[in-house]
Amino acid sequence: MIDQIKTLSDKSRFEEIFNRFFINSSLLLRLKGRSLPAKFLGYTNGQAGFRVPDIKNVPDDCTVEFKNEQYTIYLYLKFIEKQEDDVFIFLPLKFQFIGQSRLEERIPLDDNSGKKIVYVTNIISDFIIHNILTQRLQVVDKIKDAIMSDMEGAFESVKIYLINEGVSDPRMKYFSSKKTPVYIADVTSPESSKDKNMFQYYMKNIYASDISLKHKNFISEASVPFLYKTKMPYGYIQINGTLPMSKISYNTIKKYSAQIDDMFRKADIFSIGNEKFIVNSFSKQGFGIVFNEKKFIRYFKEGSKVYLDMNFPDQTNASILATVKHITYKTKHIAIGFIIDEIDALSEVNYDNFLKSLAAGKG
């Protein structure tokens, strides 16, 4: 991507920029030869206050740096005075935004035409699933206990893991990107593995970090993820053994995984809202939505994974797993931008057909 640079020196917009990007953010005061952490304290009467520890004086001309996934922002300042041991007051001069241009322009929808209205619904985010599993722990534990009881004695070691049980699990990290089951027949026999890349990944990133495997002399493993709507991983089931694992055991654990996922679905664990959000822009890689009510921001966080259903004017739809790329607070509404991570074949056809109809209408 090509970097785009934009300079903003309109002081009437400074407060908006400070509120949107600088409050509760990690900032750096850039000095010659080094950078120091800075905390934004507020913007009043055209002056901005920052707390910068471990420094007695600052130069007359300073720069503060802010970064997120969308922008790098440089704020150019003129030093005014020092008020306390580590509080400095500046006159903001201008902001410089450096952001990556999009791979392609998004096509805006014609919101004056009822025939073009597209909306998304059935939205659930990864952090919401995490919270639900924690809140409904009693129901979750009953499902886990039922499966563990059914599997008793069938395998040497069985484990059921859900995303609310930890934040740095190596298998969950793998399933978050790959979603394909792990099957290692025998760690002592690399040649027995048909998938050499998986074997190498497993040995380096999973086996090496799980000391319990070596401690218990386990040499085989099968782990299968639970996928919300076949797209969003929220846990997995894992079996290990001290002997090489047969393909039969691997296929059996895949069936148990499907059974657990079905039990979660029937228990209606993942309740979702029925809100509808208007889609206001499209591209091959992503799309954007807008809404007015601030309470709906609870569904979204920058960087979070989101499952949703998109409904088109011709009564077709698309099931999509996407990442929240950016959240923009405007005067009268909130805009959310998404990058598409996964879309099934039929959904992709429906999505592409609508995209083509927009491009044709634009021409």
N, C-alpha and C positions, 0 to 999 in steps of 0.2 A: 504494500500500500504506500501511497505518497502522502507525506505530511502536509497538512494545510495549516497556515499560520494566519491568525486574525488578531488584530490589536483593537482594544476597546479603551477609549479615554473619555467616554461620556459619563461624567460624574453622577448624572441622574440614575445610572444603572449600577453604581458601585455597591449600594446596599444589597441589591438583589444578588449580585455575584458573591458577596461575602456570606450572605445567608445560605445560599445554595451550596457553596463549595468549602468554605473555610471553617464553619462552626463544627466543633468536635472532630476535626480532621488532623491527620499527621502532616505537619508543615516543616519546612526547612528554611532557615535564614542562611542564604548563601553569602559567604565571606571569602576573601582572597585566601585560597589555600585550604579552606575547610568549610563545612556546613554544620549548623547547630539546630537542634530541634526547637521549634517555636510553637506557641499556643496563641491562637487568635482570641482576644478578649472582648472585642466589640468595635463598632463603627458609629461614631457620633459627631455631628457637626463637621463632617468632612475629614475627620481624623480617625485613624485606626490604632488600636492598642494591641501589643503583642507581649507575651511573657517569654523571655529568652534567658534561661538560667546559664550560669557559668561564664558570664561575660560582663565586663565592667562598662565598656564603651562600644558604640557602633559607628561606622563611618557615616558621612552625610548622605550618601546614596547607597541604598540597600535593595536587595531583591529577595522576595520570599517565594518558595517553590511549592506547588501542590500537584499531586499526581493521582489519577485514577485510571480505569481501563479505557476511558474515552479521551481524556485530555491530559496534557501537562500544562499547567498555568504558571506563568511568572508574573508576580506583582511587583512593580517598580515603586519604590518609596523614597521619600525625603525625610530624614530624621528631624524631629522637632524638639523633643525633650525626654529626659529620663525621670520617671515619677517615683519609683521605688527601686529596691536593689536589683530587680530583674524585669521591671516593666518599662517598656519603651513606647513612645508615642510617635507616629509617623503621619506624613501627608501622602496619601495614595496618589500616584501620578497616572498610571495606566496598567491595564492587564494585557498580557499577551497569551493567547490560546494556541497551543500546538496540538492538533488532532489528526488522526489518520482519515484520509478520504475513503469513502465507501467503494467497494468493488464495483458497484453499479448504482445508479440512481434509483431510488424507490419511486414507484408510480403512485401518486395520490389518488384516492377514490373520489368520485364525483358525488359528494354528499348531498347534492341537490336532486339527485335522481334516486327514487326509491328502489329502482331495479338494481342499483349497484351496492346496496347495503350489505355488508359482510360483518358478522359478529363472532366473537369467541365466547365459549361458556364451558362449564364443567372444569373449572380451573383448580389445580392443586399444585402446590410447590413442595420441593423437597423438605424445606424447614417446617412446613405445615404437617407433613407426614411424620416427621420426627416428633413434633409436639403432640400429635394425636396418639402415637404409640406410647408416649409417656403418660398422657392423661388417661388412657384406657388400659392401663397396665393389667388390671384384673382380668379383663376379657382376653387380652393378649396372652397372659400366662396360662389361661385355661386351654387355649388353642395349642400352645407349645407343649403343655403337659400331656394333652391328648395324643399328639404325634409321637412324643418321646415314649409314652407308654405303649403305643402301637408298634414301635420299632425296637422295643426292649429285647436284647439278646440277639438281634439280627446283625449287628456290627460291633466291632470292638470299641469304637468311640463315635459318638454322635453329638453334634453341637448345632444349635439354632441361634443365629445372630441376627439382631435387628438394629437399624441405624441409630436408635436412641440409646444404645448400650455403650457407645464410645465414639470418638471422633477420629481416631488414627488407626483404624483397622486395615491391614495390608490387603486382605481379600476384598473388603468393601471398596477400597481404592481401585482395585482392578476391575470389579464389576461396574463401577461408576462409569468406566470408559469403554469396556469391552462387552460386557453383558453375556459373554459365552461361558459355559461351565468350565471348571477346572477338573481335568482328569489326569492324574499322575499314577500310572500303574506301579512303578517301582523306581524310587529315587536312586537306587544303587545300580540301575540298568538304563542309562540314557537311551541306548539303542532301541529299547522297547517302546519309546514314545514316538508316535507318528507325527506329532506336532512339536518340532524341535524348538520353535520360537517360544511356545508356551512353557516347555520344559525349562528352558534357560531363564525365562522370566520368573517362573515359580521358584527355582532354586535360588536366584539372586534376591528376589523381593519378598517372598513369602516364607519359604523354608528357612532361609538364613535368619529371618527376624522372629520366628516362632520357636522359642527355646523348648516349648513343651513337646514338640515333635521329636527332637533328638533325645530329650529326657525319657520319653516313653518308648523309644526305639521304633517309632512309626516310620514306615518307608513308602506308604501309599496314601493317596487322598482323592476324594471327589467332592467338589463344592459346587452347588448350583444356586443361582440367585433367585430371589422372589422379585418379580417385576410388576409394578402397578401398570395395568392396561398394556402389558407386554413391553413397556418402554422405560419406566422409571424404577431403578433398583432400590429396594428398601430393606434388604436383608438377604440371608442365604442359609442353606443347610449344608453341613460339612460332616463327612465321615473319614476316618483314618484307620489304618491297620498296620500291624507288624509284619504282614505278609503281602506279597503282590496282589493287586486288586483286579478282579475280573471285569470284563465289560458288562456282565450281568449285574454286578453290584452297582456299577456306574448308572446303568439304565434304571435300576430300582430307585436310586436316590433321586433321579430326575422326576420319577412319578410322585415321590413323596413331596418334592418341591411344588409340583403342580397342585397336589392335594392341600398343602398348607395355604398356598395362594388362594385357592378356591374357598377354604374355610374363612379366611380374612374377608373375602368378598361377600360371602353369605352372612357373616356377622355384621356387615355394613360398618366396618371399622373406619373406613376412609370416607366419611360424609363430606360432601362438597356443596358449595353454594350454587344457586341457580341464577346468579347474576349474569347479565350479558354485557359485553364490552364491544363497542364499535371499533372495527379495524379501519384505520385511516390512511395506511400506506403499505405498499407491497414491493418486494423484490424477490429474486430467486433464492437469495440466502436468508431473508428475514422479513419482518413486518412490524408494524407499530399499531398501538391502540391508544385511545384517549378516553378519559372519564372525568367527571366533575367532582364527585364526592370523595373527600379525602379518606373516608373510612375504608375504601377499597384498596388503599395502598398496602394494607396488611397482607395481601396476596403476593406481594412482590418485594424482592431485594436484589440489588445489583449482584450479578454473578450466580444467582440461584437458578436451579433447574425447575422448569414448569411444564406440567402436562396440561393440554387443553384441546378442546374440540372447536374447529372452525367451520362455520356454516355459510355456504354460498347462496346466491340468489336463485340458482337453478335447482335448489333442494339437495344438492350434493354436499359432502362435508369432508373434512380432513382431520385425522387424529395426529397431534404433533407434540414432540418433546422439544422444548426450546430453552435457551439460556437468556435471562434478562441482561441485556447489554447496557442499557442506561435508563435512568428515571429522570425526567425533566419536569420541574415544577413551573408552570406558566401562570399567568395572571388569573385566568378563569378555568383552567383545567390542568390535569396531569397527563403526561405522555410517557408511554413505556415502549422501549424498543427491544425487539427480540432477534436473536440469531437462531435459525432452525438447526437442531442437532440430529433429529431423527424423524423420519416420516415414512410410513409404509407405502408400498407400491401404488395401491389404489388411491390413497390420500394424495400422493404426489401427482398422480394423473389429474385429479380434481383441482388441486392447487395450481398446477401448470396451465390447465385449460382456462381457469379464471384469469390467471396472469396474462395469458395470450389475448383474452378478450379485452382486458384493460389496455394492452399495448395497441391492439387494433383500433380501439375507440380513440386512443390518444392520437393515432395517426390520422 
